[in-house]
């Protein structure tokens, strides 16, 4: 496992396990435990996912000390709108069954609320119950808005990024402020021009063959080699294990440039400027 140091010195694994759409039941518990057994030490959840209890139970039962697990959760939009950010954070701690999280993120830049929300996040950080705080789905102008008031710079910005949406300007903007970038949906979707899944892309397939790896493993390694933390998600044990098997090779600069060239600014998730939830 490779690690990155956040801007406050906290170390975070470069590859984690995302639990979006994993059920809050025993199947969810088993999926997280499978990930931990496979070597994952970073788990990414969110209040809106509705599975914090399963994640917490898995962490409690997995046999790995809590301090060795990097746990991330996120503040949902409605909590920002009604102004109960701190209460929502405390509820997440209760649901997870922990007394701190390693990273707490603002899930979306809710218009009219994300600046005040950042100030509430700073209070949470200063309480010591979140080892680091950050944002998710923030564009450069959102970051600039909170920069006007922050006393704590976000440690991380989690946003959609993959070879069809390389986000170079956003990545550079985050770097300028010392904010680590993390990709959600790192394996992308179907190419908008030919409808071929990114995992079936012939360019990716050729590079994968060169290294004796799968297309998914090449894409995840691309993230790591350009300094982007990634959180692939799966409930299939074989894929959970395969997704972490990316630390025995590295892409060449030429390979990275070829993958960068696949960019089509193809967004598969909501636009942070126009989302309506």
N, C-alpha and C positions, 0 to 999 in steps of 0.2 A: 504494500500500500504506500502511495505517496501522500504527503501532507502539504498543506499550504498554511502559512502563518497569516492570520487575519490582522487588520491594522491595530489591534490592541494586544497582539502577541498570542492570542488563542490559536491553537493548531487544529486544523480541520482536515479530515480525509478528502482526497481529491475525487473519490468516487463513493457515492452513497446509494442507499436503497430508498426509492420513492414509493409511497403507499397510497397514492391517489387511486380511488375506486376499489381499494381493498376493504372487505367487509369488517364490521366491528363485531366479529364473532370468533369462534374457535379457528375457523379457516384463516382469518386474518392473523390471529396469534401464531399459527403454524407457519404462515408465509414469512412473517418477520423473524421467527426463530430459525427458519431455514436460511434466511439471508445472513443472520448473525453467525450461524454455524459454518456458512460458506466463507466467512471472513469479513463481511461488511461490519464496519464500526461506526457508520453514520446512517441514521434513520431520519427521513424527512416526512413529516405529517402536517396537518393543519386542522384548525377547529372545524372548518366547513367539511372536511372529509368524513367527519363522523366516526372516526376509528381510533381516536386517541386512547380509549380504554384498552383496545386490543393491543395497540403498540406498547402501552405501559405494562400490560400483563406479560407480553413477550419478553420485554427487557428484564422484568422481575424474575422470569422463569428460565432465562437462557443460560445462566451460569457464568456469564461474563460480568465482571464488576461494573456498576453503573458509571464509574468515572472513566471507563474505557469506551463507553458508548457516547458518540456525539449526537445529541438529540435536538432536532429542529421542529418547531411548530410555528403557526402563523395566526395573526389577528384577522378575523373576518370583517367584511365590509360593514355589516349592520352595527357591529360594536363601535365602529368609527362614527357612524351616522348618529347614534344615540349618545355617544360620549362616554361609554363605559369600558374603555380600553383596558384599564387596570383590572376591573372585575372580570373581564373576559379572559385576561391572562391568568388570573388566579383560578378560574374554572378549568382552563387547560391543564394547569398544574395538578388540580384535583383529579381530573379525568385520566391523566397520564400516571397519576400516583407517584409523582416525583416532587422534590422540593426546589428543583431548578431545571432549566433547560440550557443547552449550550448555545442555542441561537434562536432568537425570536424575530419574526419578520412581519412587516406590514404587507398583507397579501396583495392588495391592489391599491393604486393611487385614486381613492375615492374623491371625486371633484368637490372642492370646498372643505374637505376634512383631512387631507393627508398631511398638511403642514402642522396643524394642531396635534394630529395623531403622533407625528414624530416627536413632539415635545413630551407626550405621554410615554412614548417608548423610552425616552431618555430617563424618565423617572423609574421605569421598570428596570432599566439597566443599572441605575445607581442603587437600586435596592439589593443588587447582588443575585437576584433570582434568575436573571438571564445573563449568561457569561458574555454574550455578544448580541447585538441587535443589528437588523438590516432591513432591507426592503425587497419587494418582489414586483416584477412587471413595471418598474419605473423606467421611463424614458429620460433622456438628458434634461428636458425642461422640468420634469418632476424633481429630479435631483437638484437642479439649480434652485428651485423654489424652496426646498427644505434647507439648502445650504445657507440661505439668508438668515435662518434662525438656529441652526444646529450648534450645539456645543459638543456633541458626539457625532463623528462622521459614521455613516452606515458601514458596517464591516463587510457587507455582501449585498449584491443585487441578483436575485434569481429571476430569470426571464427566458422566454422561448428562444432557443437557439439550436441550430442543426445545420448540416451542409447546404440545405436549400434556403436557409435564413441565417447568414453568418454574423450579422449585426456588428460589423467592424466599427462603425462610428460610436455605437453604444459601448462596446467593449473598450474603446479608447477613452471615452468620457469617464467610465468607471475607473480605469487605470489612473487617469489624471488626478482623481480624488483619493486614490489608495483604496478603492472599493473592489473586492474580489467579485468576479462574475461567476455565476452558476447557471447551467442550462437545465431547463425542464423540457421534456419532450425531445431529448437529444437524438432520438432515432427517427424523428420527423414523420412525414406521411408520404403521400403520393405526389410525384412531380406534376405540377399543374399543366404542363404541356403534353406529356405523353402518358400520364396517369400511372406510371410505373412507381411502385413503392421505392423509397430511398434504399431499402434493404435489398432491392433487386436491381439497383442502378449498376450498369456495366462498368462504370469507372471505379466505383467502390469495390465491385466484385473482383476486378483485375488486381487492385491493391491487396485485397484480402487473400487472393490466391498466392501472391508474392510472399506473404508472411505466414501462410498456413493458418490463417485466422478467418473468422466469420465476418461478414460485412458489419454486423452490429459491433463486434469487437474493434474493428478498424475505426468506426465512427466514434466510439467511446475513447479510444486512444487518441484520436484527433483532438477531442476536447482537452484531454489531459496535456498533450504536447503543446497546445497553444495557451495553457495556463488557466483553463476553464474547468471548474468543478462540475461534475455531472451526477444526475440522480435517475438512472434508468429504473423503470418499474416493470415488474412481471410477477405473476403468481405461479408460474411454471417452474418447479424446482431446477430443471436442467438449464433453463435460461437464466434464472437467478445466479446459478453457479458460473455459467459461461460469461455473464456480463462483468464479473469481477476478475476474470482471467485475462487481464490486459496489461499486466506489469512485467511481462517477460519479453517485450519487444517495444520498439519506438519507431515512429514514422520518420522518414527523411524529410528535409526541407522541401524537396521536390514533390513528395507525396502530399504534404500539407498544402502546398500551393495548388496542386491539382484538385484536391477536395475543396479548397476555398473557391476555386473556379466554378463549382457547381451552383453557387449562390444565385437565387432567382427572387430574393426578398419574398419568399412564399411563406406566409403566416398561416398556420393551421389552427391556432388558438385565437382568443379574443384580442382585439386591439386595445391597448391600455388607454387610448384617448377616446374610445367610443363604446366601451363595454357598458352593459345596462343591467348589472346585477349588484 
